[in-house]
Every structure is written in C-alpha cells, then in structure tokens.
C-alpha cells in the first residue's frame, strides 16, 4: 500500500484475500501496542514491578520482584526461554538468567505479560480486551487465536491468524500515527505510542515487540546474538545496514517469512506472508526490489 492505496495484491500457494494466515512471532506487533494501551488505561505503570499488583508469586523473589511491565514488553526480563509450556502460569517458573533490564532474550515474555494483564483486567478476558481496544476500532474482523495453550489462553507471542488485508489495517494505523495523518479513533496518547517504537539499552533495535532500524554497537550485538541463536546477525543487521531502507522503518516479523513493514517516510505499508514450513525467505532481496 502506498499512502493508503493498494498498489499490488497477489496470492499464491493456496493463499486468498479471505484466508487467514499464521502470523507467528509477528503476533507480537499487536501485543506490544496492547501493552501501551493498557498503560494508557491506567491498568499499570510501565515501570511498575509486575509482582506489585499482578504476579504476586514473585514478591519474595529478590530478582523476579524487580521485573517491570516495560521489561516484559521489551524482552528484557532476563528470564530463560521456556518451551513446551502448557499454560501462562507455567512461565512463572522460568529461571533468572540475567538481572532485569540488562539483557535481551527472545522468550516467553509476551505470555507472562498476558498473565499480568489478565490479573489487572479484573474479570475481562485478554482476548476481549484485544478486541475492544485495538481490533474493533481498526476494523480488524478476521483475527483468530489458532494456537492456544492447554489452559485456553491465547499464544500472545505467536498464535494469531489474520488476513493480509486486515493486517494492513494495523500497519496503516502505525504509519499514519507516525506521520501525523491518522484521523481515526485516538487509541492511545502519542507519547505511549512512541514508546512502542523506541529501543532500549539492551537492544536499541527492538521496541515493544517491533523491530527498528537503529544501530547496535558491535559488542552489544555479539551479546544479543549469543543469547538468541544469532538472530540479530541473520535477520536484523542486514536491514539496518541497507542504505535503501529509511531510518523510520519498523517491522513486525514472524517465522516462515511473515512480515509487516511500515515505512512512513515512503508512505508504505507492506504485508508479506508465506505458507507454514517454508522458511527460505530473507528480507534484503525483497526490500531491495521494493525500494531499489
């Protein structure tokens, strides 16, 4: 999409305009914005320890009691990555690998955040809050949670499905808020919106689950890669180093090549999907053809 108009739309490999596609980790783009909206609604302060009023099980833990909502929303809780988890509450058992705020670990933090949010909502489900605060105002009707935990909670780190057209509605909200042309419902204060797309000391190129085009010192990049299977070197650094990519580029990215690119200075919102299991996509050739 260029300035809100579709320039190109095509489907292959069984995809159609009306077919929902797994977003995988790009689901986090929705979750990060919900985190800012919940802060705007007064459910918590971003720098409030989650143990204070939500995850009270952590109050007696010297290190976990220091983890804040900001840490969870930026993947800097310092907790280990857990796999084969059956329920949100199981994440509370994660071991502390690093002090809160010090180190980026691509982990289950979005689902720990979901548990904390659920407890602050006081009876409203997290899914309903997503619908009420973000999806319905943007006109997104196709999103479904197809990868739930055994306890029935949504997989906030990677379980959403939606159509490409509905995903562009999220991208257009981001693009037009960034460039100041958004005329829809005021979903959150601009200061909190900007926080979603601001890096942090542990990872300058990562906001609230959105990837950013921000430089990362080599020594810090080495630490990030050591803790995250060289994800930065493989996927993010080539984008940051690409001169064709504008500095205001932001991205929600998921496995199997699920991508939402937003480049406000170029007026662009771009969705790219791929069938589950096809993991051959790389960003740079695609971006070079798009922007070259």
Secondary structure, DSSP 8 states (H G I E B T S, - for coil): -BTTB-S-----TT--TT--EE-GGGGHHHHHHHHHHHHHTTS--TTSBHHHHT-GGGTT-TTGGG-BHHHHHTT-S-B----S--SGGGGGG--B-S-TTT----SSHHHHHHHHHHHHHTTS-HHHHHIIIIIHHHT----EE-S--TTS---TTT-EEE-HHHHHHHHHHHHHHHHT---S---S-HHHHHHHT--BTTBTTB-SS-EE-----HHHHHHHHHHTTTHIIIIIHHHHT-TTS-TTEEEEEEGGGEEEEEEGGGTEEEEE---TT-----HHHHHHHHH-
